[in-house]
Amino acid sequence: MTASMTVPPDEERLFQEMLSGVQRPVRYIGGEWNQVVKDHRDVDVTFALAYPDVYEIGMSHLGFRILYSLLNAREDTAAERVFCPWPDMADALRRHRRPLTTLETQTPLREFDVVGFSLQYEMTFTNVLEMLDLVAEAGIDVEAAQAIYRLLAIAKYDERFVVPTLSRTDEKRLYTDQGCCGFE
């Protein structure tokens, strides 16, 4: 972390206290080998790369690590990671009204230019809602969180978030209702 992005002592003390009450605090501290930390003032775009599952699952996904590396290879972009907290940490965040933050600089998600969710399988879709709820509780505009939810709920076929349908007829109806460009 650069000197300009240091966490105030009271905030750091509270964070350490919260970590002492969770099962696996290492999930939330960062500092791993090959972690990239950039000063947000030196880049044009800040990107929170969100994985809607716990740290161990997200970091074992090669595609997530590749995206992180590619984004940070750009001089104009700072990409940081955030994962869905386990219920013990989610409860602590709510209890202390703390925002969901990234590993690299403990920056709240509401302060990023882009928050991108990596959606790999359907079982994590509810975790996106959990993460958005944690962001909303900490002060993000509720209308913005609801807009993100609506976008996820009506995602098109060419997007990563797709709710499978039972038959090709249903797919065609959804395709025309959403105005997609077409199947490839």
N, C-alpha and C positions, 0 to 999 in steps of 0.2 A: 504494500500500500504506500502511495506517495505521501509526502508530508501534507499536501493540500487536502488529502482525503482521510485524515485521521478521525477516528471516532472519539467524541467527547468522553472524558473519564467516567462521568456518571452513567452514560449509555453503555460503555464497555463493562463497567461493574455490574450493571443490571443483566447484560448479556451473559456474563460469566456465571452469575447466580442462576439464570435460567438453564444454562448448560449443565450445571451441577444437579439439576432435577430431572434430566432426561436420560433414557437408557443408553443411547449411543451419541454422545456429543460430537464425536469426530465428523458426523454427517454435516455439521453446520459451520465448521470453522475454516475450511479451505486450506490453502497453503501447500497443496500437493506439488510434486515434481511436475514441471512443464506448465504450471499455472501461469496465465498471462494477466498482468495487472497494468493498465494504462490510466493515465490521468485523463479524466473526462474533458478537461478544458483543452486538451491537445488534439482532440478528434472532432470530426463533423457529426458522427452518428454513434449513439450508444445503444447497444442491443442486449437485452436480457434474454438469454436462451433458456427457456423454461422446459423442464422435463417433469411431467405430472406423475412421478413416482419417486420413491426414496432414492437417495444418493447412490447406493450400491447398485441399484437396477439401472439408473440413468447413465452412470459412468461405465457400466459394462456394455453399453450400446455403442458400437463402433461409429455409426452414422452421427450420433450426437457429438462425439469427440472430433470427428472430421469437420462438422459444421463449425464447432468452436475454433478449431485451428484455422480453417479457411477465413472466417470472419476476422480473426485477430491478425492474420497475415496482411490484411489491408491496413495501411498507415492511417486512413481516415476513419477507422471503425474500432470501437472497443466493445468486445463481446464478453459478457459475464454469465455465469451459470447460476441457476436457482432450481431447486428440487422441491417436490411436495413434502412437507414435513410429516413425520410420524405423528399420530394423535397426541402423544405426550408433549411434543414441541408445539404443535398447533394450539393445544390448550394453553400452554405457557404464553404464546404470542397473544392470544385473545385476552388472557387474564391481565397481562401487562400492557395491553393495547399497543403492541409493537408491530411494526410493518414486516411483511415478508421481504427479506433482503437477499442480495446475491452473495456468493461465497467470496469473491475476490475483494470487494471493497465495502461490503455490508451496505450497499446503496439500496434504498427502497425501490420496488418495481415501478412505482408511480413516477419516478424521476428519469426513467429511460425513454428514449425516443421511440424504440420498438420493443415490444414484448412478444416473442415468438414461441409458441408451444410446439414441441416435437411430439406428435401423436402417433404412436406405434401400434397400439392395439386398443380395442373397444373398452377393455376393463379399466383403462385409465381416464376415460372421459369424465367420470364423476370427480376425479382428482383435480381436473381443470377447474371445476366449479369450486372445490375446496380452496384452491390457490387464489382464485378471484375473490372468494369470500374473505380470505385473510388480507388481501390487498385492500378490499373495500372497508374492512373494519379499522384499518390503519390510516384511512383518510383519502383513498383514491375517490374520485368522483363516482358516485353510485351509478349515475347514468352511463358513464364510460364502461363500467363493469358489466352493466346490463346489455350494452351495445355489443360487447365482446361475446357475451353469452348468446345473443341473438344470431350473431354471425356464425358461431360454432354450430348452433342448432339448425341452420339452413345452408350449411356448406354445400358447395357444388361438387360434381364428380371429379373435376380437375384439381380439387384441393385435397390435402392429406386427410382431412376429417370427413369421413363418409360413413353414414349409417346404412348398413347393408339392407337391401330389400329382398322380398321373397320371390319375386318373379320378374322377368324381363318387361312385362307390361307395366308393373309399378315403376321400374326404372325409367321407362320412356315417359310416363306421366310426370315423374319428378324432374326429368330432363327438360321437358317443355315448360313446366311451371316455373323453373328457375332461369330459363333462358340461356342455358349453356351453349357453348359454341359447337359441341358435338363430341362424339366418342372417337377415339383414335384407333 
